[in-house]
């Protein structure tokens, strides 16, 4: 009976080919040996800047690349926005190709992590080579994937450095709200549109917290996302990257930019930090491309909110806004030393 079964199986494969799997096996993590091999082709040191949207990731990227050793570009979203880098090999068909026994290039191992690492390395090093810089990174906001982004990153870049920037969630909430207003997002509800109309007609009543620019649902959604992003990213980064993890607060960057950037550059492995960079940092911070972009989209709404500042929430939050945000994210504010207690 076994012989007959084998004959039938062989005949079926001969006529129809190998049966196709519906799902691929998990993509394996890159090995230490593979990292060492691929760095012979792509030798530059790598880093990644993560952070919740509207937390200063763009400013940090702009400042980081002022150093003559460091290049940083943005929004590759290798690990932070679908379809993600791993989608290049995330199918049973691709797995079968890269693990096929007759494929003698794979030496009996799934080539997927090498393919993914080589693709990302080429994208980053291509730019860095043009700039003549030896350290290269990508900044991509990680507002929706959280801890999974860190795990996916570590599976391909266990040798990289991870930078995470945190901003007071109350100011994140305000910044995200005004970006949605300026973009006239298709996700705005009827109530959102009413708030925009009222804001245009009577902005003074919104400027001191008498009226709220938020719906309660918006506050809860963004605050919950902010908490989840910080909790998962920080936990996974500490566990997986250890000393190769660098967390920075946006407000500290504003308060003493040269000090904070000097710390970051040394973490990234630069040779020296020249005092002349302080002047370049100051000039870069006086520019705000995002503010200019928002003004072009909707100057009336954009002009209501000073961009990039810390503490806008103090004048714009209504009593209800404070209560709702405190309930959703008060403990995280204390953890990151934005408040001493939940009684604010």
Residue frames relative to the residue before (quaternion, step in Angstrom):
aa qw qx qy qz dx dy dz
X 1.0000 0.0000 0.0000 0.0000 0.00 0.00 0.00
X 0.6356 0.5323 -0.3279 0.4529 3.60 1.04 -0.80
X 0.6383 0.5250 -0.3266 0.4586 3.58 1.03 -0.79
X 0.6451 0.5181 -0.3136 0.4659 3.57 0.99 -0.86
X 0.6441 0.5234 -0.3248 0.4535 3.61 0.97 -0.88
X 0.6657 0.5076 -0.3016 0.4563 3.57 0.94 -0.87
X 0.6344 0.5263 -0.3269 0.4622 3.55 1.03 -0.81
X 0.6555 0.5072 -0.3080 0.4671 3.58 0.98 -0.87
X 0.6448 0.5215 -0.3170 0.4602 3.57 1.00 -0.83
X 0.6607 0.5088 -0.3010 0.4626 3.56 0.93 -0.93
X 0.6518 0.5136 -0.3134 0.4617 3.58 1.00 -0.85
X 0.6489 0.5190 -0.3171 0.4572 3.58 1.00 -0.85
X 0.6528 0.4999 -0.3102 0.4772 3.61 0.99 -0.84
X 0.6371 0.5396 -0.3233 0.4455 3.56 1.03 -0.83
X 0.7297 0.4295 -0.2325 0.4785 3.56 0.97 -0.85
X 0.8253 0.2521 -0.0898 0.4973 3.59 0.89 -0.95
X 0.5091 -0.6333 0.4356 0.3873 3.57 1.23 -0.23
X 0.6972 -0.4487 0.3475 0.4380 3.57 -1.35 0.11
X 0.4943 -0.6405 0.4818 0.3366 3.63 -0.96 0.74
X 0.3780 -0.7496 0.5056 0.1992 3.57 -0.95 0.90
X 0.4051 -0.6886 0.5479 0.2481 3.55 -1.05 0.85
X 0.4517 -0.6853 0.4966 0.2824 3.57 -1.08 0.66
X 0.8025 0.1505 -0.0565 0.5745 3.60 1.02 -0.81
X 0.4109 -0.6990 0.5213 0.2660 3.53 -1.07 0.66
X 0.5644 -0.5548 0.4776 0.3815 3.54 -1.29 0.29
X 0.6598 -0.4895 0.3588 0.4431 3.62 -1.16 0.34
X 0.4821 -0.6491 0.5024 0.3063 3.56 -1.04 0.79
X 0.3943 -0.7437 0.4789 0.2493 3.62 -0.64 1.01
X 0.5253 -0.6011 0.4933 0.3456 3.55 -1.23 0.47
X 0.5564 -0.5887 0.4660 0.3559 3.54 -1.19 0.54
X 0.3838 -0.7267 0.5208 0.2309 3.60 -1.04 0.72
X 0.6619 -0.4883 0.3807 0.4224 3.58 -1.28 0.28
X 0.6450 0.5266 -0.3171 0.4541 3.56 1.02 -0.82
X 0.6641 0.4969 -0.3034 0.4691 3.58 1.01 -0.81
X 0.6051 0.5370 -0.3517 0.4709 3.59 1.08 -0.70
X 0.6621 0.5080 -0.3071 0.4574 3.57 0.88 -0.92
X 0.6515 0.5181 -0.3103 0.4590 3.58 1.00 -0.82
X 0.7227 0.4569 -0.2720 0.4415 3.56 0.75 -1.03
X 0.6205 0.5456 -0.3511 0.4405 3.61 1.13 -0.52
X 0.5321 0.5882 -0.4188 0.4422 3.56 1.25 -0.11
X 0.7072 0.4140 -0.2392 0.5209 3.57 1.20 -0.58
X 0.7800 0.1559 -0.0576 0.6033 3.58 1.08 -0.82
X 0.0533 -0.8908 0.4511 0.0090 3.59 0.38 1.25
X 0.5283 0.6624 -0.4248 0.3189 3.63 1.12 -0.36
X 0.5005 -0.6326 0.5044 0.3080 3.53 -1.17 0.71
X 0.2378 -0.7975 0.5466 0.0927 3.59 -0.98 0.91
X 0.0251 0.7657 -0.6425 -0.0196 3.53 -1.26 0.54
X 0.1999 -0.7667 0.6010 0.1048 3.54 -1.27 0.46
X 0.2191 -0.7560 0.6063 0.1138 3.56 -0.97 0.96
X 0.0395 -0.7805 0.6238 -0.0132 3.55 -0.80 1.11
X 0.2137 0.7594 -0.6010 0.1281 3.53 -1.31 0.29
X 0.5806 -0.5497 0.4575 0.3891 3.55 -1.20 0.48
X 0.6006 -0.5614 0.4186 0.3859 3.58 -1.08 0.65
X 0.8170 0.2116 -0.2076 0.4945 3.56 -1.14 0.82
X 0.5337 0.6423 -0.3919 0.3861 3.58 1.16 0.58
X 0.6604 -0.5338 0.3114 0.4265 3.59 1.22 0.17
X 0.3276 0.7614 -0.5069 0.2368 3.60 1.18 0.29
X 0.6595 0.5131 -0.3198 0.4467 3.60 0.97 -0.81
X 0.6393 0.5111 -0.3276 0.4720 3.59 0.94 -0.83
X 0.6610 0.5091 -0.3127 0.4541 3.58 0.89 -0.91
X 0.6300 0.5276 -0.3253 0.4679 3.58 1.02 -0.75
X 0.6679 0.5102 -0.3010 0.4506 3.58 0.89 -0.95
X 0.6822 0.4737 -0.2843 0.4790 3.57 1.01 -0.81
X 0.6267 0.5680 -0.3444 0.4075 3.59 0.94 -0.85
X 0.7418 0.4342 -0.2419 0.4502 3.57 0.89 -0.89
X 0.4374 0.6666 -0.4755 0.3718 3.59 1.24 0.27
X 0.6138 0.5592 -0.3549 0.4296 3.57 1.13 -0.55
X 0.5286 -0.6749 0.4129 0.3075 3.62 -0.88 0.86
X 0.6687 0.4837 -0.3086 0.4728 3.62 1.22 -0.27
X 0.7561 0.4338 -0.1723 0.4588 3.57 1.19 -0.61
X 0.0521 -0.7579 0.6491 0.0388 3.53 -1.03 0.90
X 0.0364 0.7828 -0.6203 0.0318 3.56 -1.04 0.79
X 0.0472 -0.7687 0.6372 0.0290 3.54 -0.99 0.85
X 0.3950 -0.7871 0.4478 0.1545 3.56 -1.15 0.14
X 0.8627 0.2317 -0.2020 0.4017 3.41 -1.53 0.53
X 0.2160 0.7380 -0.5972 0.2283 3.57 0.81 0.95
X 0.1282 -0.8303 0.5259 0.1325 3.57 1.15 -0.68
X 0.0686 0.8151 -0.5645 0.1103 3.55 0.80 1.03
X 0.8309 0.1641 -0.0249 0.5310 3.58 0.93 -0.94
X 0.7147 0.5304 -0.2130 0.4030 3.59 1.24 -0.26
X 0.7932 0.1363 -0.1166 0.5819 3.62 1.17 -0.12
X 0.4868 -0.6773 0.4647 0.2971 3.55 -0.85 0.97
X 0.5018 -0.0681 -0.8586 -0.0799 1.58 -2.25 1.15
X 0.4494 -0.7181 0.4321 0.3093 3.65 1.24 -0.05
X 0.6545 -0.5296 0.3851 0.3780 3.53 -1.25 0.53
X 0.6801 0.5277 -0.3077 0.4054 3.59 0.89 -0.90
X 0.5027 0.6496 -0.4349 0.3690 3.60 1.21 -0.20
X 0.5314 0.6415 -0.4015 0.3806 3.60 1.21 -0.40
X 0.7995 0.2144 -0.1088 0.5504 3.58 1.11 -0.64
X 0.5077 0.7047 -0.3819 0.3160 3.58 1.30 0.03
X 0.5672 0.5288 -0.4477 0.4452 3.55 0.49 1.22
X 0.6027 -0.5730 0.4154 0.3687 3.55 -1.18 0.58
X 0.6244 0.5579 -0.3347 0.4323 3.56 1.07 -0.74
X 0.6744 0.4702 -0.2916 0.4889 3.58 0.94 -0.89
X 0.6174 0.5418 -0.3483 0.4516 3.58 1.01 -0.76
X 0.6462 0.5268 -0.3215 0.4490 3.57 0.93 -0.91
X 0.6522 0.5175 -0.3063 0.4615 3.58 1.00 -0.84
X 0.7548 0.4206 -0.2179 0.4538 3.59 0.82 -1.04
X 0.7251 0.3783 -0.2428 0.5217 3.61 1.26 -0.18
X 0.3694 0.7699 -0.4629 0.2376 3.59 1.29 -0.12
X 0.5027 -0.6854 0.4406 0.2887 3.58 -0.83 0.99
X 0.6671 0.4977 -0.3110 0.4588 3.57 1.07 -0.62
X 0.5766 0.5534 -0.3734 0.4711 3.59 1.32 -0.16
X 0.1839 -0.8471 0.4910 0.0864 3.55 0.03 1.29
X 0.5196 0.6378 -0.4182 0.3852 3.62 1.27 -0.07
X 0.6925 0.5175 -0.2921 0.4090 3.60 1.10 -0.58
X 0.2916 -0.7959 0.4907 0.2016 3.61 1.26 -0.16
X 0.7148 -0.4913 0.2433 0.4342 3.53 1.02 0.89
X 0.6855 0.4377 -0.2881 0.5055 3.62 1.24 0.23
X 0.5836 -0.5719 0.4472 0.3638 3.56 -1.17 0.62
X 0.3386 -0.7723 0.5109 0.1672 3.58 -0.73 1.10
X 0.3892 0.7803 -0.4410 0.2125 3.59 1.27 -0.21
X 0.7003 0.4594 -0.3211 0.4420 3.67 0.69 -0.88
X 0.6328 0.5210 -0.3352 0.4645 3.59 1.07 -0.64
X 0.6277 0.5313 -0.3295 0.4639 3.57 1.03 -0.79
X 0.6863 0.4850 -0.2817 0.4631 3.59 0.90 -0.94
X 0.6625 0.5027 -0.3047 0.4643 3.57 0.91 -0.91
X 0.6584 0.5109 -0.3156 0.4538 3.59 0.92 -0.87
X 0.6384 0.5320 -0.3298 0.4480 3.59 1.00 -0.81
X 0.7008 0.4559 -0.2737 0.4754 3.59 0.83 -0.96
X 0.6346 0.5324 -0.3327 0.4508 3.59 0.97 -0.81
X 0.6569 0.5133 -0.3172 0.4522 3.58 0.91 -0.87
X 0.6408 0.5331 -0.3256 0.4463 3.57 0.92 -0.90
X 0.7293 0.4319 -0.2493 0.4684 3.59 0.84 -0.94
X 0.7102 0.4678 -0.2815 0.4445 3.58 0.80 -0.94
X 0.5391 0.6124 -0.3932 0.4239 3.57 1.17 -0.51
X 0.6866 0.4638 -0.2643 0.4935 3.57 0.94 -0.94
X 0.6745 0.5156 -0.2984 0.4360 3.56 0.87 -1.00
X 0.6251 0.5373 -0.3390 0.4534 3.59 1.02 -0.75
X 0.6387 0.5257 -0.3230 0.4597 3.58 0.99 -0.81
X 0.7132 0.4396 -0.2443 0.4883 3.56 1.08 -0.79
X 0.4170 -0.7284 0.4509 0.3036 3.57 1.27 -0.21
X 0.5221 0.6410 -0.4017 0.3939 3.59 1.11 0.68
X 0.4011 -0.7704 0.4646 0.1725 3.53 -1.06 0.82
X 0.7092 0.3261 -0.2340 0.5795 3.60 1.29 -0.16
X 0.0090 0.8324 -0.5515 0.0546 3.60 -0.72 0.99
X 0.0195 0.8124 -0.5815 0.0372 3.55 -1.05 0.78
X 0.3177 -0.7047 0.6000 0.2062 3.50 -1.40 0.21
X 0.1562 -0.7476 0.6308 0.1373 3.55 -1.13 0.63
X 0.1090 0.7745 -0.6135 0.1088 3.53 -0.82 1.06
X 0.4323 -0.6987 0.4990 0.2754 3.62 -0.63 1.05
X 0.2181 -0.8032 0.5501 0.0683 3.54 -1.01 0.91
X 0.1446 0.8710 -0.4602 0.0932 3.56 0.94 0.91
X 0.7855 0.3611 -0.1730 0.4719 3.59 1.08 -0.54
X 0.7405 0.4195 -0.2368 0.4686 3.60 1.08 -0.58
X 0.2281 -0.8515 0.4593 0.1096 3.59 1.28 -0.29
X 0.8670 -0.0443 0.0438 0.4944 3.58 -0.87 -0.99
X 0.5875 0.5846 -0.3720 0.4180 3.58 1.09 -0.61
X 0.5953 0.5653 -0.3633 0.4405 3.58 1.10 -0.63
X 0.6574 0.4983 -0.3091 0.4732 3.58 0.98 -0.83
X 0.6608 0.5061 -0.3162 0.4552 3.59 0.94 -0.83
X 0.6555 0.4979 -0.3100 0.4758 3.59 0.95 -0.84
X 0.6311 0.5359 -0.3233 0.4582 3.57 1.02 -0.80
X 0.6899 0.4907 -0.2837 0.4503 3.55 0.84 -0.99
X 0.5998 0.5751 -0.3595 0.4246 3.60 1.08 -0.62
X 0.7580 0.3235 -0.1833 0.5358 3.60 1.16 -0.60
X 0.7976 0.2113 -0.0848 0.5585 3.58 1.11 -0.70
X 0.0465 0.8169 -0.5728 0.0496 3.62 0.51 1.07
X 0.6738 0.4972 -0.2701 0.4752 3.57 1.28 -0.41
X 0.5436 0.6337 -0.3935 0.3848 3.61 1.28 -0.09
X 0.3890 -0.6689 0.5645 0.2875 3.54 -1.37 -0.06
X 0.2367 -0.7839 0.5658 0.0969 3.54 -1.00 0.89
X 0.1089 -0.7738 0.6236 0.0223 3.55 -0.87 1.08
X 0.0431 -0.8048 0.5919 -0.0117 3.58 -0.81 0.99
X 0.1393 -0.8004 0.5803 0.0571 3.57 -0.71 1.07
X 0.1510 -0.7882 0.5957 0.0315 3.55 -0.93 1.03
X 0.0775 -0.7777 0.6229 0.0340 3.55 -1.06 0.83
X 0.6456 -0.5026 0.4026 0.4105 3.56 -1.16 0.61
X 0.4602 -0.7341 0.4327 0.2490 3.56 -0.60 1.17
X 0.5975 0.5651 -0.3663 0.4353 3.59 1.15 -0.50
X 0.6760 0.4500 -0.2877 0.5077 3.58 1.06 -0.71
X 0.5633 0.5629 -0.3756 0.4741 3.59 1.18 -0.55
X 0.6440 0.5388 -0.3094 0.4464 3.56 0.95 -0.95
X 0.6781 0.4864 -0.2894 0.4688 3.58 0.89 -0.93
X 0.6711 0.5074 -0.3028 0.4478 3.57 0.87 -0.95
X 0.6654 0.4941 -0.3059 0.4686 3.56 0.96 -0.84
X 0.6209 0.5501 -0.3389 0.4439 3.57 1.05 -0.75
X 0.7148 0.4474 -0.2702 0.4645 3.57 0.82 -0.93
X 0.5858 0.5446 -0.3838 0.4615 3.58 1.09 -0.49
X 0.6498 0.5061 -0.3135 0.4727 3.57 0.99 -0.83
X 0.6378 0.5259 -0.3263 0.4585 3.57 1.00 -0.80
X 0.6888 0.4916 -0.2853 0.4501 3.56 0.84 -1.01
X 0.6942 0.4630 -0.2749 0.4777 3.57 1.00 -0.80
X 0.2610 -0.7676 0.5298 0.2488 3.57 1.26 -0.40
X 0.0241 -0.8685 0.4949 -0.0172 3.50 0.93 1.06
X 0.5275 -0.6356 0.4712 0.3093 3.55 -1.12 0.74
X 0.6318 0.5449 -0.3274 0.4435 3.57 1.27 -0.29
X 0.4543 0.6815 -0.4610 0.3415 3.60 1.24 0.02
X 0.3682 -0.7298 0.5384 0.2047 3.54 -0.96 0.94
X 0.6903 -0.4397 0.3531 0.4533 3.55 -1.29 0.05
X 0.6414 0.5171 -0.3222 0.4662 3.58 1.05 -0.76
X 0.6100 0.5441 -0.3432 0.4627 3.58 1.04 -0.76
X 0.6833 0.4919 -0.2870 0.4569 3.56 0.87 -0.95
X 0.6101 0.5339 -0.3471 0.4714 3.57 1.12 -0.62
X 0.6376 0.5268 -0.3223 0.4605 3.58 1.01 -0.83
X 0.6335 0.5261 -0.3274 0.4634 3.59 0.99 -0.82
X 0.6582 0.5086 -0.3087 0.4614 3.58 0.91 -0.92
X 0.6652 0.4921 -0.3002 0.4745 3.59 0.97 -0.85
X 0.6270 0.5450 -0.3297 0.4484 3.57 1.05 -0.76
X 0.6511 0.5031 -0.3113 0.4753 3.56 0.99 -0.78
X 0.7143 0.4736 -0.2518 0.4495 3.57 0.98 -0.89
X 0.8203 0.0628 0.0182 0.5682 3.60 1.02 -0.76
X 0.0345 -0.8589 0.5110 0.0013 3.58 0.61 1.12
X 0.6005 0.5814 -0.3954 0.3808 3.69 0.93 -0.62
X 0.6631 0.5169 -0.3243 0.4336 3.60 0.98 -0.71
X 0.6678 0.4601 -0.2972 0.5041 3.60 1.28 -0.31
X 0.6165 0.6154 -0.3252 0.3681 3.57 1.21 -0.53
X 0.7754 0.3014 -0.1761 0.5262 3.59 1.20 -0.30
X 0.6553 -0.5691 0.3061 0.3911 3.58 1.17 0.50
X 0.4388 0.6836 -0.4841 0.3253 3.61 1.18 0.15
X 0.7675 0.1376 -0.0839 0.6204 3.57 1.12 -0.72
X 0.4039 -0.7448 0.4890 0.2075 3.56 -1.08 0.70
X 0.3791 -0.7085 0.5501 0.2276 3.56 -1.09 0.76
X 0.6853 0.4979 -0.2658 0.4602 3.59 1.30 -0.15
X 0.3308 -0.6123 0.6540 0.2966 3.44 -1.44 0.22
X 0.6073 -0.5582 0.4026 0.3969 3.60 -1.12 0.49
X 0.6257 0.5507 -0.3394 0.4359 3.59 1.00 -0.80
X 0.6458 0.5181 -0.3264 0.4562 3.60 0.98 -0.79
X 0.6391 0.5252 -0.3323 0.4531 3.59 0.91 -0.89
X 0.6932 0.4848 -0.2891 0.4482 3.57 0.80 -1.00
X 0.6599 0.5192 -0.3178 0.4404 3.59 0.91 -0.87
X 0.7123 0.4430 -0.2691 0.4734 3.60 0.78 -0.98
X 0.6483 0.5201 -0.3266 0.4501 3.60 0.93 -0.84
X 0.6490 0.5072 -0.3157 0.4711 3.58 0.96 -0.84
X 0.6623 0.5050 -0.3074 0.4604 3.58 0.95 -0.85
X 0.6273 0.5404 -0.3214 0.4595 3.57 1.06 -0.80
X 0.6620 0.5007 -0.2990 0.4708 3.58 0.91 -0.91
X 0.6723 0.5007 -0.2993 0.4557 3.58 0.85 -0.96
X 0.6480 0.5310 -0.3186 0.4435 3.56 0.95 -0.89
X 0.6889 0.4707 -0.2864 0.4710 3.58 0.85 -0.95
X 0.6812 0.5095 -0.3068 0.4270 3.57 0.78 -0.99
X 0.7217 0.4426 -0.2600 0.4644 3.58 0.76 -1.02
X 0.6737 0.5007 -0.3130 0.4444 3.58 0.87 -0.93
X 0.6819 0.4897 -0.2933 0.4574 3.58 0.83 -0.94
X 0.6566 0.5135 -0.3160 0.4531 3.60 0.92 -0.87
X 0.7042 0.4626 -0.2699 0.4661 3.58 0.82 -1.01
X 0.6418 0.5341 -0.3236 0.4450 3.58 1.01 -0.80
X 0.6534 0.5012 -0.3129 0.4733 3.59 0.93 -0.83
X 0.6831 0.5022 -0.2825 0.4487 3.56 0.94 -0.92
X 0.7833 0.3718 -0.1791 0.4649 3.59 0.82 -1.01
X 0.7982 0.3272 -0.1573 0.4808 3.59 0.95 -0.83
X 0.2222 -0.8287 0.4982 0.1251 3.58 1.19 -0.36
X 0.8476 -0.0396 0.0585 0.5259 3.59 -0.71 -1.08
X 0.6516 0.4946 -0.3183 0.4791 3.59 1.24 -0.24
X 0.5697 0.5361 -0.3885 0.4870 3.55 1.26 0.56
X 0.0565 -0.7975 0.6002 -0.0263 3.56 -0.88 1.06
X 0.0845 -0.7936 0.6021 0.0233 3.60 -0.62 1.14
X 0.0264 -0.7975 0.6020 -0.0286 3.57 -0.97 0.89
X 0.3322 -0.7214 0.5686 0.2144 3.57 -1.08 0.71
X 0.5564 -0.6289 0.4432 0.3137 3.54 -0.98 0.93
X 0.6602 0.5265 -0.3082 0.4381 3.57 0.96 -0.87
X 0.6329 0.5120 -0.3303 0.4776 3.60 1.07 -0.68
X 0.6158 0.5439 -0.3356 0.4609 3.56 1.10 -0.71
X 0.6612 0.4920 -0.3019 0.4791 3.59 1.00 -0.81
X 0.6854 0.5241 -0.2816 0.4198 3.55 0.95 -0.92
X 0.7992 -0.0184 0.0455 0.5990 3.61 0.96 -0.84
X 0.1186 -0.8676 0.4774 0.0721 3.60 0.53 1.16
X 0.6672 0.4972 -0.3350 0.4421 3.62 0.86 -0.79
X 0.6330 0.5260 -0.3303 0.4621 3.59 0.98 -0.79
X 0.7045 0.4666 -0.2751 0.4585 3.58 0.81 -0.99
X 0.6671 0.4857 -0.3086 0.4730 3.59 0.98 -0.77
X 0.5993 0.5448 -0.3616 0.4618 3.59 1.07 -0.62
X 0.6336 0.5214 -0.3167 0.4758 3.57 1.01 -0.83
X 0.6792 0.4927 -0.2933 0.4582 3.56 0.89 -0.94
X 0.6675 0.5058 -0.3160 0.4457 3.59 0.82 -0.92
X 0.6496 0.5008 -0.3224 0.4725 3.59 0.97 -0.79
X 0.6116 0.5398 -0.3398 0.4682 3.58 1.07 -0.71
X 0.6879 0.4864 -0.2764 0.4624 3.58 0.99 -0.84
X 0.5546 -0.6646 0.3602 0.3477 3.58 1.24 -0.24
X 0.2929 0.7566 -0.5362 0.2331 3.60 1.09 0.59
X 0.5729 -0.6095 0.4266 0.3438 3.56 -1.21 0.49
X 0.7918 -0.0761 0.0846 0.6000 3.59 0.88 -0.95
X 0.2529 -0.7194 0.6200 0.1845 3.56 -1.32 0.36
X 0.2327 -0.8067 0.5328 0.1056 3.55 -0.27 1.30
X 0.5442 -0.6394 0.4396 0.3191 3.58 -0.97 0.89
X 0.5681 0.6113 -0.3782 0.4007 3.60 1.18 -0.53
X 0.5606 0.6161 -0.3840 0.3984 3.59 1.21 -0.41
X 0.5405 0.6291 -0.4033 0.3866 3.59 1.17 -0.48
X 0.6527 0.5082 -0.3063 0.4710 3.58 0.99 -0.82
X 0.6473 0.5128 -0.3159 0.4671 3.59 1.00 -0.79
X 0.6249 0.5358 -0.3311 0.4613 3.55 1.04 -0.78
X 0.6544 0.5225 -0.3093 0.4506 3.56 0.90 -0.93
X 0.6660 0.4990 -0.2991 0.4669 3.57 0.93 -0.89
X 0.6577 0.5119 -0.3129 0.4556 3.58 0.96 -0.84
X 0.6849 0.4943 -0.2871 0.4517 3.59 0.97 -0.81
X 0.5993 0.5517 -0.3638 0.4517 3.58 1.20 -0.35
X 0.6475 0.4668 -0.3091 0.5170 3.57 1.28 -0.27
X 0.0165 -0.7974 0.6032 -0.0010 3.59 -1.01 0.78
X 0.2123 -0.8235 0.5145 0.1096 3.61 0.16 1.28
X 0.6333 0.5390 -0.3430 0.4367 3.58 1.04 -0.72
X 0.6321 0.5239 -0.3254 0.4691 3.58 1.02 -0.78
X 0.6507 0.5125 -0.3098 0.4668 3.57 0.98 -0.85
X 0.6465 0.5221 -0.3153 0.4583 3.57 0.99 -0.86
X 0.6740 0.4928 -0.2994 0.4619 3.58 0.90 -0.93
X 0.6269 0.5413 -0.3386 0.4465 3.59 1.03 -0.74
X 0.6453 0.5114 -0.3190 0.4694 3.57 1.04 -0.73
X 0.6659 0.5086 -0.3051 0.4525 3.57 1.04 -0.76
X 0.7826 -0.1473 0.1544 0.5848 3.57 0.89 -0.95
X 0.2084 -0.8369 0.4942 0.1094 3.55 0.22 1.30
X 0.6219 0.5715 -0.3489 0.4060 3.60 0.99 -0.76
X 0.7041 0.4259 -0.2509 0.5097 3.58 0.90 -0.96
X 0.6694 0.5352 -0.3076 0.4132 3.57 0.86 -0.99
X 0.6691 0.5286 -0.3066 0.4228 3.58 0.97 -0.81
X 0.5457 0.6363 -0.3903 0.3808 3.58 1.23 -0.36
X 0.7925 0.2895 -0.1211 0.5229 3.58 1.07 -0.77
X 0.3576 -0.7066 0.5632 0.2359 3.63 -0.71 1.00
X 0.3303 -0.7864 0.4919 0.1744 3.60 -0.60 1.13
X 0.8364 0.2819 -0.1964 0.4272 3.50 -1.23 0.64
X 0.5567 0.6243 -0.3939 0.3809 3.59 1.21 -0.07
X 0.3994 -0.6777 0.5577 0.2650 3.53 -1.28 0.40
X 0.8088 0.3324 -0.2253 0.4296 3.57 -1.09 0.73
X 0.3165 0.7553 -0.5182 0.2465 3.61 1.17 0.34
X 0.5850 0.6137 -0.3673 0.3823 3.57 1.11 -0.68
X 0.5959 0.6174 -0.3667 0.3595 3.59 1.05 -0.71
X 0.7494 0.3510 -0.2234 0.5150 3.59 1.04 -0.62
X 0.7175 0.4758 -0.2591 0.4379 3.60 1.11 -0.56
X 0.6103 0.5670 -0.3674 0.4137 3.61 1.09 -0.53
X 0.3222 -0.6981 0.6049 0.2070 3.53 -1.06 0.82
X 0.6887 -0.4513 0.3455 0.4502 3.57 -1.26 0.14
X 0.6478 0.5119 -0.3196 0.4649 3.58 1.00 -0.79
X 0.6222 0.5509 -0.3385 0.4413 3.58 0.98 -0.84
X 0.6529 0.5173 -0.3070 0.4602 3.56 0.93 -0.92
X 0.6699 0.5168 -0.2990 0.4413 3.55 0.89 -0.96
X 0.6842 0.4818 -0.2866 0.4665 3.58 0.88 -0.95
X 0.6779 0.4805 -0.3110 0.4613 3.59 0.86 -0.89
X 0.6227 0.5514 -0.3360 0.4419 3.57 1.00 -0.83
X 0.6518 0.5161 -0.3045 0.4649 3.56 0.99 -0.85
X 0.7361 0.4398 -0.2332 0.4586 3.58 0.92 -0.91
X 0.8537 0.1048 0.0201 0.5097 3.59 0.93 -0.86
X 0.3126 0.8001 -0.4747 0.1917 3.59 1.23 0.22
X 0.6703 0.5146 -0.3083 0.4369 3.58 0.91 -0.87
X 0.6406 0.5180 -0.3328 0.4590 3.60 1.06 -0.68
X 0.5921 0.5544 -0.3631 0.4586 3.60 1.10 -0.61
X 0.6586 0.4970 -0.3007 0.4784 3.57 1.01 -0.81
X 0.6426 0.5512 -0.3229 0.4230 3.57 0.93 -0.93
X 0.7630 0.3382 -0.1838 0.5193 3.59 0.99 -0.84
X 0.5313 -0.7058 0.3528 0.3083 3.55 1.32 0.59
X 0.3557 0.6931 -0.5374 0.3229 3.55 1.00 0.84
X 0.7667 0.0837 -0.0718 0.6325 3.55 1.27 -0.43
X 0.4955 -0.6551 0.4827 0.3040 3.58 -1.18 0.54
X 0.7796 -0.0040 0.0156 0.6261 3.56 1.21 -0.56
X 0.6269 -0.5370 0.3958 0.4025 3.56 -1.29 0.00
X 0.5760 0.5776 -0.3796 0.4365 3.59 1.28 0.03
X 0.3350 0.7237 -0.5383 0.2726 3.58 0.25 1.27
